[in-house]
Amino acid sequence: MAAAIVLTLLVILGAPLFAIIATSALIGFSGEDIDLSVIAIEIYRIVDTPVLLAIPLFTFAGYVLGESKASERLVRLTDALLGWMPGGLAVVSLFACAFFTALTGASGATIIALGAILYPAMKQAGYRERFNLGLITSSGSLGLLFPPSIALILYGVIAQQMDLDQPVAIDDLFLAGLLPGMLMLALLIAWSMYKAVGDKIPTTAFDAKKLASALRESIWEMPLPVILIGGIYGGYFAVSEAAAVAVMYVLIVDVLILREIKIKQLPVIMRDSMVLVGGVLIILAVSLASTNYLIDAEVPTKLFNFIREHVDSKLTFLMLLNIFLLLLGMMLDVFSALVIIVPLTLPIAVGYGIHPVHFGIIFLANMQIGYFTPPVGMNLFIASYRFNKPITELYYATIPFMLILFVAVLIITYWPALTMSLIDLHN
C-alpha cells in the first residue's frame, strides 16, 4: 500500500517517467530483501546489446534528413511518379509520409515537415478540407512498420532481453513489417482514390520531363533505402553497421555535396536527436530493472493465469489486446509504451501461441492508430497546432481513416501469415 501511495504521489507531482519506473523497481526489490545493486546490473546489461547502437545512429541520421530539403524532394519525386493517378496527390502524400516517418522515426515531425508542403498543395488541387486534415494527420505515423523504424528496433531489443524460446531478430522484424505496412497503405490509397473520383478531383498528365527532373533532384536520397535494406539482407552488414552507414551517407550528401546543412548546425542537430535518444534509453534501462523484478515476482505468469481463467479463446484475447493497445496509443508515445507494456504483455501473448515477431507488428500497428485516435491521440494535437484548426475538427477528419486502419489491424492480427510469410521465405 505504501508503495502504491509513493508512486501515485510521483505521478501527481509530475515526476519523469523513468523516475517512476525506477522507484517501482527499488520498492519492489527492497520489499523482497534483494540487494539493490541488481538494478545497476540490469541497467548495465543493455550495454551488451550490439543492436542498441542502431537507435542513436538512425535517430541522428533521421534528424539530419529532417533538417535538409529531403522532404521537399521526396514529395516532388512521388508526385512525378504518381500524380497522374486518380487521387494522385493523396497517394503521393501517403507514400511520402510513410517513407519520411520510417527514416525519421517521429510522426509529429512528419506532420510538421510534410504538412507545410502537402496541405496547401492538396487544398489547391481541390481536395476537401476535412479529407486533407484527416489524411495528413493519420498518415503521419504510417512509417512505424517500415525499416529502419526506430520503434521496430526498440521492440526487438526489449524482446531479446526477455529470454523467450522463439528468437526475435531485428532483420526479421524489418521483413515482418513490410506486408502489413503495405496493406495499411493500400487500404488508404483505395479510399483516397474513391474519394477523389467521387469529388471529381482533376488528374494531371504524366510528364516524363518532370519525372526526369525529380529523379535528378533526388539522385542522392534514392540509393539510401536500397543500400540499407540490401546491405542488411544481402549479409554485407548488421543492423547497427547499417545505421553507421546511414549516418555517414547523409552527412556526406547533405553537408558536403548538397551543402543544405552547415557544419555549425551539426552540434545542434546532434543535441536535439540525442535528447530524444537519451530519454528513450534511460526509460529502457530502468524498465529492464523493473521487468526483472516483475519476472522474479512472477507477475506476467499471474497475469497470464488470471486472463486464462476469463479468456479461453486466443481470438478473444487478440481482440481485447487490440482494444487495450489502441487506448494505450492514445495516452503514451510509442517508445514509452514499448518499454513499459511489452515486458508485461509479450509473455502472455506467447502463452497463447502468438509468435513474438507477430505480436510486435500487432503492437506497433495499434500504436499507429492510437496516435490519432480521439480524444487524446498525440497527432491530433500536433496537427491542430500545425494547421491552426480546432481539435474537434481533427476528430471528425480522422474517423474514416481510423476505421480503415482498424480493419487493417484486424487483418494483421488474425492473419499471421501476412506478417510471417516473408520471414519464412527468407529463412
N, C-alpha and C positions, 0 to 999 in steps of 0.2 A: 504493500500500500504506500509506504513512504517513497519507494522508487517511482511509482506512478505519479505521486504528487510532485516530486522533483522534476520529472520530465515534463509534466503539464505546465509547471511554472516556467521552465525554459522556453517552451513553445509560446506561452503568453507573452513573455518578455522579449520575444523576437530573437532568440539565440540562433546562431548559424546552424544549418542542418548537420554539419559534421560534428559540432559540439554536442548536439542532442544524441546523435548515434554513438559517439564515443562515451558519453555519460552512461547511456544504457548498457554498454559493454562493461564499463567499470563497475557499475552497480551489480550487474549480473555475476561477473567473476568474483567480486568481493563477497557476495552472498553465498557463493559456493566454496569460499575459502581457497580459491585458486590464486596463485601468485600473479600479480597484475603485470609482471614482465611478459606474460603470454601475449598481451595486447601489442607491445612493441615488436615481438617476434612475428605476429601476424601482419603487422603493418610493413615490416621489412620483407615479408615473403613476396610481395608484389615486385620487388626489385629483381627477383629471379625469373620474371616473366619477360622473355625477349620481345614478344609481340607488343608489349606495352609501349615500347619506343615509337610505335607507329602512330599513337594518338597525338602526342605533341607535334610530330613532324607533319602529319597530314593536316592537322589544325592550322599550323603556320602556313603551309602551302595554300590552304583554302583562304586564309585571311589575305595573303598576297594577291591571289586571284581576285578576291572581292574588292581590293583597293585599285586594281587595274581596270582597264576598259574591256576586260574579257566578257563581261555580261552583255555589253552592247554588241560586240562582235558575234556572240552566240545567238542573240536574237536576230541579227541580220542574216546569219547563215541559215538558221532554221526557217526564217521567213522566205528566203530564196528557194529553199528546198520544198517547203510545204504550203506556201502561201496561196498556191493555185487551187487547193482543195476546198470543198465546201467547209466553211468554218476554219479555214486555213490559219488565220491569225490566232484563234483559240487553241488550235492544235500546236502551233508554234509556242504559245505561252506555256502549255502543259509540258512539252519536251524541255523547254529552256529552264523552267523552274525545277523540274525533276533533276536535270543534269547539274544545275548550279548548286542545289541543296546537297546532292551526293558529294560534290567536291568540297563545299564549304562546311557542311555538317550543321548548318544553322538555318532553320526555316524562317526565323524572323529576319535574318539578313537577306534572304531571298525575296521576301515581300518588300522590304525597303529598297533593295538594289534594283530588282527587276520591275517592281511595281511602278517605279518612276518612268520606265520605258513602255511597259505593256499597257498600263491602264489608259493613258491618253491615246495610244495607238488604237486600242480596241474601241474606245469611245468614238474616235474619228471614223472608224470603219463601219459604224452603225450598230454595234452590239449594244444591247440594253444595259443600263447602269447596274441593275441588280445582278445580272449574269456576270458582268465584268468583276464586280466585287467578290462574288462567290467563287469564281474560277481562280482568281489570283490568291485569295485567302486560303482556299482549300489545297491548291497545288503547291503552296509554299513548303509543305512538309513531305511531298511525294518522294523525294530522293533518299529517304531513310533506308530503303531496301536495296538501293543500288550501290555497288562498290565504287569508291573506297569509303563508304559511310562510316563515320566515327562510331555511331551507335552500334553497328554490326560488330566492329572490332571490340568495343567495350563489353558487349554481351558475351562474346567469345572468351574474353579474359576472365570474366566473372564465372562463366560455366566451367572453364578449365581449372579453376581453383576449388571446385566442389567435388572432385574425385568421383565423377559419375562413371558408370560402367561403359557408357557409349561415348566415343570421342566427339569433341566439338572443335573442329579446326576452323581457323578464320577463313581460309580459302574455300572451305565447304559452305560457310555462311554467305560468302560472296556469290557463289553459284546458286545457293538456295533462294536468295532474294530476287534473282533476275526474272523468273517467270511470274511470281506473284506481283512484283513491281510492274511488269509489263501488262498484267491483267488489269491492275488498277488504272494504268494509263489508257488501255484500250477501252474500258468502260466509260471513262471520262471523255475520251475522244469521240466515241459513238454519240454520247449525249450532246457534246458541243456541236457536232455536225448536224444532228437532228434539230437543235435549236436554231442554228444558222440558216438551215433550209426553211424552217418554219417562219423565221423572222425576215427571210429574203435578204440575207446579207450578201452583197455582191462579192464575187471572187475576182482575183487578179490573174492575168495570163502568166504562164510560166515564161521567165525571161532568162535565157542562157547567159547573157552578159551580166545580169545582176547576180546570178549564181557564181559565175567565174570571179566576179569582184569580191563577193562574200567569202569564197574559198581562199582567195589571195589574202584577205584581211585576217582570216582565221588559220592561216597555214601553220602558225606556231602552237595554237591551242589543240588542234585536231589530233596530233600524234600522242598527246599526253595519256588519254584513257587507253589507247592501243598499247602504248609502252607498259603501262601499269598492269593491265589485265593480262596482256600477252606475256609479259615477263613473269608474272606470278604463276600462271597455269602452264607456261612453257618450261617452268623449272629453272629459269635464269636467276631469279632472286626470290627471297622470302618476303612476307608482307612488310616487315619492318624495313627491309632493304628497299622495297618499292616506295615506302614513304620517304626515305632519304633521297631516292632518285627523283621523286616528285618535287621535293624542296629544291634540289639542285637545278632541276629543269625550269621551274617557274622563276627562280632567281636569275638564271641566265637570260631567259626570254624577256621578263618584264623589267629587269633592272639594266641589263647590258645591251640587249638587242633592241627591244621596243622603247626602252627608257621611259616607261609610263610611271615608274616608281623610282624616286631618287634614293640614293644610298642613305641619306639622312633621315628618310622616312622609316627605314627598316627597324630601328630600335623601338619606335612607337608601335609598329605593327607587331613586332615580337612581344612587346609588353602586353598588348591587348589580347593576343592569342594565348599567351602563357597564363594570363589571369584566368581565362576560361579553363585551360588545361589544369592549372593548379587547383581550382575549385573541384573539378571532376576527380582528380587523383586523390585529394585529401579525403573526399567523401568515400571514394572507393577503398582507400586504405583503412579507415576506421570501420567501414561496413564489413570488410573481411574479418576484422576482430569481432564485431558484433555477430556476424554469421557463425563464427567459430563457437561462440557461447550458445547460440541458438541450436547448433548441431549437438553440442555437449548436453544441452538441456532437453534434447530430442523434441524440440518444438515442431520442426517440419513433420516428423513422424506422428506426433499427436494430432497435428492439423489434418494430416492425411487420413488418419483413423477416424477422426471426427467427421470429415467430409464423406468418407466411405460409408459411414453409418446412415447418412442422409441422402447421399447421391450415389446410386448404384451404377448408373449408365455413364460411360465415357462421353457420349454425345451430350448429355445434360451437363456434365462437368465443363465441357468445352464452351457451351452456350453461356453458363454462369461466368466462366473465365473471361469471355469476350465482354460481357456487361461490366464486370469488375475493372477490366483494363481500360475500357472507354471512360469510365468515371475517373480512373486514376490519371489518364492522359489529360483530363481537364484541369487537374489540380497540381500535377507535378511536371516539370520538364523531363524529357526522355532520359537524361543522364541520371538524375536523382531517382527516377522510377526504376531504372535498371539496377542500380546498386542496392536499393532498399528492398524491392519486391522480388526480384529474380531469385535470390537465395531462399526465400520462403516458398515461392510457388513452383519453381523448377522441380524440386524433388517430388512434389505432389503430382505434377504433370507426368513425370517419368513413371511414378507408381501406377498411373492409369494407362501406361503403354505408349505415351507420346514421346517421339524422338526429341532430344534436346534441341537439335537444329530446327525442326519443325516448330517447336514451342517458341524459339527465338523469333522466327518470322511472324508467327501469330502475335507475339508480344509487340513487335515494332509496327506491324500493320495497324493494330489497335491504337498505338501511340500516335500514328499519323492522323487518325480521325479525331482522337481526343484533343489534339492541338487546336481544332476549330469547332469543337462540339459546344453548343450553347449549354449553360450560360457563361461559363468562365474559361473556355478554351483560350490558351495564351495568344494564338494567332489572331483571334477576333479583336483583341485589344491593340495588338500591333497594327493590324490593318485599319482599325478605327482611327488610330493616331495618324497613320501614314496618309490616309485618304481623307481625313477630316470628316468622317461620317459617324452618325450616331451608332452606338453599339447594337441597338435593336435592329437597325437596317442590315447590319452584318449577320445577325441571327437569321433573318429571313433569306438573305442571299445565299448562305451556305447550306441550308437544309437539303436542297436537291442533291448537292454534291456529297453531303454526308450520307444520305440514304444510298446513293450509288456505290460509294466506297464501302458501306456496311455490307452490301450484297457481295462485294469482292472479298471482304474479310470472311464472310460465311463460306464462300467457295474455298478460300485458302485454308480455313480451319478444318472443313470436313472432307477435303480432297488432298490428303498428304502427298500424293504423287506429284502434284503441281510443284511442291517445294523440293521434294527429294529426287525427282527424276534426273535432273542434270548431274547431281552428285553421283547417282548410280552409274550414269553413263561415263562420267569422268573416272570413276574408280574401277 
